[in-house]
Amino acid sequence: MTREEGSSAPLGAQTLARGLRALSAVAQSPTGLSIAELAEHLGVHRSIAYRILAALSDARLIARGPDGRYRGSVGLIHLADGGLTALRVAVQPGLVALAEEIGATVSFFVREGEDAVALAVFESARQGFRMGFQVGDRHPLDRGAAGLAIRSLDPAHADDDERIVEAREKGYAHTFGEVEPNLHGLSVPLRAGGLPCCINIVSNRTEVLEAAIEPALEAAGRLAEDLRNFG
């Protein structure tokens, strides 16, 4: 069987091992990895790192953002459905309780490339009407409370949008009508292991969102602690 020079492992096995190492490195990096960074991490030429990243992107396990950096994708959910089912199970009790406490729709968003994607949605029986949000709904990170909250987890830069700076300072983001017309959004950022996430609340009533700030911050604090070692 063909072997790579200097290695006792079969070529196919070593390629698989590199791919798994690359996937793990990208998925666990809070800011994503560039081609050069992954090449250095694996100890390979940039062209090899590029081919590995391209293969993982084609499989929708990672996604390349406009900044050229690769980050974990929601495709990982389908690959490790048991693990992400466990994540949904882990967030459900706290977020169902929060939805009922504040009388609004509460969702749990995760980052996929440059999008925020709904992993779970919980509605309150007290809110009077359905918001229409579904698991799998997504929007770009440059709009909506969920996008701002998730971006606030990135390292600070001098050219950051002032709303991201404000979200870091306050611990939450608040927007109006950026994803759905006439709806307020409130999002609190947190991490599930190394995965950037947020609790997102939507309502058409300003007073509901204002009253939800403290309960949401408290729920996020408890959830972040529970998910600290997730995955």
Contacts in CASP RR format, 6 or more apart in sequence:
PFRMAT RR
TARGET T0000
AUTHOR 0000-0000-0000
METHOD contacts of the structure
MODEL  1
MTREEGSSAPLGAQTLARGLRALSAVAQSPTGLSIAELAEHLGVHRSIAY
RILAALSDARLIARGPDGRYRGSVGLIHLADGGLTALRVAVQPGLVALAE
EIGATVSFFVREGEDAVALAVFESARQGFRMGFQVGDRHPLDRGAAGLAI
RSLDPAHADDDERIVEAREKGYAHTFGEVEPNLHGLSVPLRAGGLPCCIN
IVSNRTEVLEAAIEPALEAAGRLAEDLRNFG
1 10 0 8 1.000
1 11 0 8 1.000
2 10 0 8 1.000
2 11 0 8 1.000
3 9 0 8 1.000
3 10 0 8 1.000
3 11 0 8 1.000
4 11 0 8 1.000
4 14 0 8 1.000
7 14 0 8 1.000
9 17 0 8 1.000
18 42 0 8 1.000
18 44 0 8 1.000
18 48 0 8 1.000
18 52 0 8 1.000
19 52 0 8 1.000
19 55 0 8 1.000
19 56 0 8 1.000
21 41 0 8 1.000
21 42 0 8 1.000
22 38 0 8 1.000
22 41 0 8 1.000
22 42 0 8 1.000
22 49 0 8 1.000
22 52 0 8 1.000
22 53 0 8 1.000
22 56 0 8 1.000
23 56 0 8 1.000
23 61 0 8 1.000
23 62 0 8 1.000
25 33 0 8 1.000
25 38 0 8 1.000
25 41 0 8 1.000
25 42 0 8 1.000
26 32 0 8 1.000
26 33 0 8 1.000
26 38 0 8 1.000
26 53 0 8 1.000
26 56 0 8 1.000
26 62 0 8 1.000
26 70 0 8 1.000
26 71 0 8 1.000
26 72 0 8 1.000
27 62 0 8 1.000
27 72 0 8 1.000
27 76 0 8 1.000
27 195 0 8 1.000
28 194 0 8 1.000
29 71 0 8 1.000
30 153 0 8 1.000
30 154 0 8 1.000
30 191 0 8 1.000
30 194 0 8 1.000
30 196 0 8 1.000
31 69 0 8 1.000
31 154 0 8 1.000
31 155 0 8 1.000
32 69 0 8 1.000
32 70 0 8 1.000
32 71 0 8 1.000
32 72 0 8 1.000
33 41 0 8 1.000
33 69 0 8 1.000
33 70 0 8 1.000
34 68 0 8 1.000
34 69 0 8 1.000
34 70 0 8 1.000
35 46 0 8 1.000
35 49 0 8 1.000
35 50 0 8 1.000
35 53 0 8 1.000
35 70 0 8 1.000
36 46 0 8 1.000
36 49 0 8 1.000
38 49 0 8 1.000
38 52 0 8 1.000
38 53 0 8 1.000
38 70 0 8 1.000
39 45 0 8 1.000
39 46 0 8 1.000
39 48 0 8 1.000
39 49 0 8 1.000
42 48 0 8 1.000
42 49 0 8 1.000
42 52 0 8 1.000
53 62 0 8 1.000
53 64 0 8 1.000
53 70 0 8 1.000
56 62 0 8 1.000
56 70 0 8 1.000
57 63 0 8 1.000
57 64 0 8 1.000
57 70 0 8 1.000
59 75 0 8 1.000
60 73 0 8 1.000
60 74 0 8 1.000
60 75 0 8 1.000
60 78 0 8 1.000
61 72 0 8 1.000
61 73 0 8 1.000
61 75 0 8 1.000
61 76 0 8 1.000
61 79 0 8 1.000
62 70 0 8 1.000
62 71 0 8 1.000
62 72 0 8 1.000
62 73 0 8 1.000
63 70 0 8 1.000
63 71 0 8 1.000
63 72 0 8 1.000
63 73 0 8 1.000
63 112 0 8 1.000
63 113 0 8 1.000
63 114 0 8 1.000
64 70 0 8 1.000
64 113 0 8 1.000
65 71 0 8 1.000
65 113 0 8 1.000
65 114 0 8 1.000
66 114 0 8 1.000
71 111 0 8 1.000
71 112 0 8 1.000
71 113 0 8 1.000
72 111 0 8 1.000
72 112 0 8 1.000
72 113 0 8 1.000
73 112 0 8 1.000
73 113 0 8 1.000
74 110 0 8 1.000
74 112 0 8 1.000
74 117 0 8 1.000
74 119 0 8 1.000
74 136 0 8 1.000
75 112 0 8 1.000
76 84 0 8 1.000
77 84 0 8 1.000
77 119 0 8 1.000
83 231 0 8 1.000
84 119 0 8 1.000
86 230 0 8 1.000
87 119 0 8 1.000
87 192 0 8 1.000
87 227 0 8 1.000
87 230 0 8 1.000
88 108 0 8 1.000
88 119 0 8 1.000
88 120 0 8 1.000
90 192 0 8 1.000
90 226 0 8 1.000
90 227 0 8 1.000
90 230 0 8 1.000
91 108 0 8 1.000
91 119 0 8 1.000
91 120 0 8 1.000
91 223 0 8 1.000
91 227 0 8 1.000
92 120 0 8 1.000
92 122 0 8 1.000
94 219 0 8 1.000
94 222 0 8 1.000
94 223 0 8 1.000
95 106 0 8 1.000
95 107 0 8 1.000
95 108 0 8 1.000
95 120 0 8 1.000
95 122 0 8 1.000
95 199 0 8 1.000
95 219 0 8 1.000
95 223 0 8 1.000
96 106 0 8 1.000
96 122 0 8 1.000
97 219 0 8 1.000
98 106 0 8 1.000
98 122 0 8 1.000
98 199 0 8 1.000
98 201 0 8 1.000
98 215 0 8 1.000
98 216 0 8 1.000
98 219 0 8 1.000
99 105 0 8 1.000
99 106 0 8 1.000
99 122 0 8 1.000
99 123 0 8 1.000
99 124 0 8 1.000
100 124 0 8 1.000
100 125 0 8 1.000
100 126 0 8 1.000
101 215 0 8 1.000
102 124 0 8 1.000
102 201 0 8 1.000
102 208 0 8 1.000
102 211 0 8 1.000
102 212 0 8 1.000
102 215 0 8 1.000
102 216 0 8 1.000
103 124 0 8 1.000
103 126 0 8 1.000
103 127 0 8 1.000
103 203 0 8 1.000
103 208 0 8 1.000
104 124 0 8 1.000
104 127 0 8 1.000
104 201 0 8 1.000
104 202 0 8 1.000
104 203 0 8 1.000
104 208 0 8 1.000
104 209 0 8 1.000
104 212 0 8 1.000
105 121 0 8 1.000
105 122 0 8 1.000
105 123 0 8 1.000
105 124 0 8 1.000
105 127 0 8 1.000
105 131 0 8 1.000
105 133 0 8 1.000
105 201 0 8 1.000
105 202 0 8 1.000
105 203 0 8 1.000
106 121 0 8 1.000
106 122 0 8 1.000
106 123 0 8 1.000
106 124 0 8 1.000
106 199 0 8 1.000
106 200 0 8 1.000
106 201 0 8 1.000
107 118 0 8 1.000
107 120 0 8 1.000
107 121 0 8 1.000
107 122 0 8 1.000
107 133 0 8 1.000
107 146 0 8 1.000
107 199 0 8 1.000
107 200 0 8 1.000
107 201 0 8 1.000
107 202 0 8 1.000
108 118 0 8 1.000
108 119 0 8 1.000
108 120 0 8 1.000
108 121 0 8 1.000
108 197 0 8 1.000
108 198 0 8 1.000
108 199 0 8 1.000
108 200 0 8 1.000
109 116 0 8 1.000
109 117 0 8 1.000
109 118 0 8 1.000
109 119 0 8 1.000
109 146 0 8 1.000
109 147 0 8 1.000
109 149 0 8 1.000
109 150 0 8 1.000
109 187 0 8 1.000
109 197 0 8 1.000
109 198 0 8 1.000
109 200 0 8 1.000
110 116 0 8 1.000
110 117 0 8 1.000
110 119 0 8 1.000
110 192 0 8 1.000
110 195 0 8 1.000
110 196 0 8 1.000
110 197 0 8 1.000
111 117 0 8 1.000
111 141 0 8 1.000
111 150 0 8 1.000
111 195 0 8 1.000
111 196 0 8 1.000
111 197 0 8 1.000
112 138 0 8 1.000
113 141 0 8 1.000
114 140 0 8 1.000
114 141 0 8 1.000
114 142 0 8 1.000
115 138 0 8 1.000
115 139 0 8 1.000
115 140 0 8 1.000
115 141 0 8 1.000
116 138 0 8 1.000
116 139 0 8 1.000
116 140 0 8 1.000
116 141 0 8 1.000
116 144 0 8 1.000
116 146 0 8 1.000
116 147 0 8 1.000
116 150 0 8 1.000
116 198 0 8 1.000
117 136 0 8 1.000
117 137 0 8 1.000
117 138 0 8 1.000
118 133 0 8 1.000
118 134 0 8 1.000
118 135 0 8 1.000
118 136 0 8 1.000
118 137 0 8 1.000
118 138 0 8 1.000
118 200 0 8 1.000
119 135 0 8 1.000
119 136 0 8 1.000
119 197 0 8 1.000
120 135 0 8 1.000
121 133 0 8 1.000
121 134 0 8 1.000
121 135 0 8 1.000
121 137 0 8 1.000
123 130 0 8 1.000
123 131 0 8 1.000
127 203 0 8 1.000
131 180 0 8 1.000
131 183 0 8 1.000
131 202 0 8 1.000
133 202 0 8 1.000
139 146 0 8 1.000
139 147 0 8 1.000
139 179 0 8 1.000
140 147 0 8 1.000
141 147 0 8 1.000
141 148 0 8 1.000
141 150 0 8 1.000
141 151 0 8 1.000
142 151 0 8 1.000
143 175 0 8 1.000
143 178 0 8 1.000
143 179 0 8 1.000
144 173 0 8 1.000
144 175 0 8 1.000
144 177 0 8 1.000
144 178 0 8 1.000
144 179 0 8 1.000
144 185 0 8 1.000
144 187 0 8 1.000
145 172 0 8 1.000
145 173 0 8 1.000
145 174 0 8 1.000
145 175 0 8 1.000
145 178 0 8 1.000
145 185 0 8 1.000
145 186 0 8 1.000
145 187 0 8 1.000
145 198 0 8 1.000
145 200 0 8 1.000
146 173 0 8 1.000
146 179 0 8 1.000
146 185 0 8 1.000
146 187 0 8 1.000
146 198 0 8 1.000
146 200 0 8 1.000
147 173 0 8 1.000
147 187 0 8 1.000
147 198 0 8 1.000
148 161 0 8 1.000
148 163 0 8 1.000
148 164 0 8 1.000
148 167 0 8 1.000
148 173 0 8 1.000
148 175 0 8 1.000
148 187 0 8 1.000
149 167 0 8 1.000
149 172 0 8 1.000
149 173 0 8 1.000
149 187 0 8 1.000
149 188 0 8 1.000
149 189 0 8 1.000
149 198 0 8 1.000
149 200 0 8 1.000
150 187 0 8 1.000
150 189 0 8 1.000
150 196 0 8 1.000
150 197 0 8 1.000
150 198 0 8 1.000
151 161 0 8 1.000
151 164 0 8 1.000
151 167 0 8 1.000
152 164 0 8 1.000
152 167 0 8 1.000
152 168 0 8 1.000
152 171 0 8 1.000
152 173 0 8 1.000
152 189 0 8 1.000
153 189 0 8 1.000
153 191 0 8 1.000
153 196 0 8 1.000
154 164 0 8 1.000
154 196 0 8 1.000
156 165 0 8 1.000
156 168 0 8 1.000
163 173 0 8 1.000
163 175 0 8 1.000
164 173 0 8 1.000
166 173 0 8 1.000
167 173 0 8 1.000
167 189 0 8 1.000
171 188 0 8 1.000
171 189 0 8 1.000
171 217 0 8 1.000
172 186 0 8 1.000
172 187 0 8 1.000
172 188 0 8 1.000
172 189 0 8 1.000
172 213 0 8 1.000
172 216 0 8 1.000
172 217 0 8 1.000
173 185 0 8 1.000
173 186 0 8 1.000
173 187 0 8 1.000
173 189 0 8 1.000
174 184 0 8 1.000
174 185 0 8 1.000
174 186 0 8 1.000
174 187 0 8 1.000
174 209 0 8 1.000
175 184 0 8 1.000
175 185 0 8 1.000
176 183 0 8 1.000
176 184 0 8 1.000
176 185 0 8 1.000
177 183 0 8 1.000
177 184 0 8 1.000
177 185 0 8 1.000
179 185 0 8 1.000
180 202 0 8 1.000
182 204 0 8 1.000
183 202 0 8 1.000
183 203 0 8 1.000
183 204 0 8 1.000
184 202 0 8 1.000
184 203 0 8 1.000
184 204 0 8 1.000
184 205 0 8 1.000
184 206 0 8 1.000
184 208 0 8 1.000
184 209 0 8 1.000
185 200 0 8 1.000
185 201 0 8 1.000
185 202 0 8 1.000
185 203 0 8 1.000
185 209 0 8 1.000
186 200 0 8 1.000
186 201 0 8 1.000
186 202 0 8 1.000
186 209 0 8 1.000
186 212 0 8 1.000
186 213 0 8 1.000
186 216 0 8 1.000
187 198 0 8 1.000
187 199 0 8 1.000
187 200 0 8 1.000
187 201 0 8 1.000
188 198 0 8 1.000
188 199 0 8 1.000
188 216 0 8 1.000
188 217 0 8 1.000
188 219 0 8 1.000
188 220 0 8 1.000
189 196 0 8 1.000
189 197 0 8 1.000
189 198 0 8 1.000
189 220 0 8 1.000
190 197 0 8 1.000
190 198 0 8 1.000
190 199 0 8 1.000
190 220 0 8 1.000
190 221 0 8 1.000
190 223 0 8 1.000
190 224 0 8 1.000
190 227 0 8 1.000
191 197 0 8 1.000
191 224 0 8 1.000
191 227 0 8 1.000
191 228 0 8 1.000
192 227 0 8 1.000
192 230 0 8 1.000
192 231 0 8 1.000
193 227 0 8 1.000
193 228 0 8 1.000
193 229 0 8 1.000
193 230 0 8 1.000
193 231 0 8 1.000
195 230 0 8 1.000
197 227 0 8 1.000
198 220 0 8 1.000
199 216 0 8 1.000
199 219 0 8 1.000
199 220 0 8 1.000
199 223 0 8 1.000
201 209 0 8 1.000
201 212 0 8 1.000
201 216 0 8 1.000
203 209 0 8 1.000
203 212 0 8 1.000
END
